[in-house]
Amino acid sequence: MRVLVIDDEPDVLMLCRVNLELAGHEVIEAGNGETGLELALREQPDVIVLDVMLPKLDGISVLGTLTNDEQTRDLPVILLTAKTQLEDRRAGWRAGCSEYLTKPFSPVDLVGIAERAQAMSAVERSDRRQRELAQLGA
């Protein structure tokens, strides 16, 4: 599996990369939203791990662009963020994320979450998104 990790924190990039590579996955990295979006379109990863608070282009904008593009709309995107408020979670699910993971996080758990997200069909991810939004009262 090829995973694109988009985060502006070098420590987070390293934790994700090490754990995903130990599990046998290829990792591509970007330190800002603009570069991350370019890599997503060019490299066609299997899964994207995306921070919300990014320089140049925030994660919700990146996610919105990906979900509105025919080439990338079915890509599983895991939001990995320090934003834990109810409205932040709603915004992430509404924008089309496949999973909403808050920092601090377990890098070991991230591997399983990424593998599950990639294994789910687009319909299953959509159903999960609708269930999450219903639980969040959206």
N, C-alpha and C positions, 0 to 999 in steps of 0.2 A: 504494500500500500504506500502511496506517495502522499505525504502530509505537508501542507503549507502552514507554517506557524507565523502569524503576524502579531508582533508585540514589540513595544519600544523599550522594554526592560531586558537588558542583556542576561540577567540571571534567569528570568523566566524562559527566554529563548533557549538557554543552555539546558535547563531542567527538562524542558519539553524534548529537545533534540536528543539528549542522552537517553532518556527513557524510551522514546519512540524507536531510536536506532537499536537499542538493546533488544527490543521486541522484533527487530528485523525489518523495520519500516524505513523508507527513504524520507529525509526531511529537507525541505526548502524553507529558508527564513527570509523575513522582511521586517525592517525596523520601523516602518510607518505605513499608513493606510494607502497612500498613493502607490508606493512600490509594491505593496501586497496585492493591490487590485491588478496592477500590470502583470505580476507573476501568476496570479490566479487565471487570468485570461490566456497568457502565453504557455504556461507549464501544464495546465489542466490537471491539478492534483485530484486525488480521490477524496480527500477530506481537508477542510481548512479549520485551523484553530485561530480564533480572531479576538484580539483585545478590543474593548470598546473605546477607551480613551487613548487615541493615537495622534501623533503629529501629522500634519498635512491633510489627512482625511480620516474622520473618525470611523470606528468600526461599524456603527449603525448605517452610515452612508455607504461604506464598502459593501455591507450585506445587502442593502437595498439595490445597489447597482448589480450585484451578482444575481439576485433573485429576479430582476427585471430583464436579464440578458438570457436569450434562448439557449446559448451555449453553456451557461453556468447555473441556470435556475434550479437544477436538481442536485447541485453539489451540496453535500452535507457540511454545514458550518456550525462549529461549536464556539459559542461566545465564552471567552475566558476573561472575567472582569472583576474589578473591585467594587463595581456598582451593584449594591444589594437591595436597593429600595424597590418596593412593589412596582412603581411606575417604570423603573429601569428594566425590570424583568418583563413587564408587559411590552415595552418598546422592543426588546430583543426578540421576543416570540412573535410579535406582530410583523417585525421586519423579515422574519423567515428563518430564524436559527433552528438548528436540529437539537441543540442542547444548550443550557445556560449554566455555566460552571463558574462559581465565585472564588476569588482569591481570598485567603490562601487556599491552595488546592493540593491534592495528592498527585504528583506527576505519574505515579504508578497507576492510579485510577484513570488518569487521562488516557492511557493506552487502551484500556478496555472500553472506555466511552467512545473513543475515536473508532475503534474496530466495530462496535455496535452500530454507530451512526452510519458507517460505510456499508454495513451489511443490510441495513434497512432499505426498503424500497422508498421511492419518492412519496407514494401514497401512505405508507406507514409513518414516514416523517411528518407528513401533513396532518394525519390523524393525531399524532402525539402533540403537535403544535396546538391543535384545536382543544385537546384535553387540558393542556397546560394553561391556555388562555381562559378556559372555562373555570379552572381552579383559581386563577388569579382574578376572577370577576371581570374579565375584559369582554 
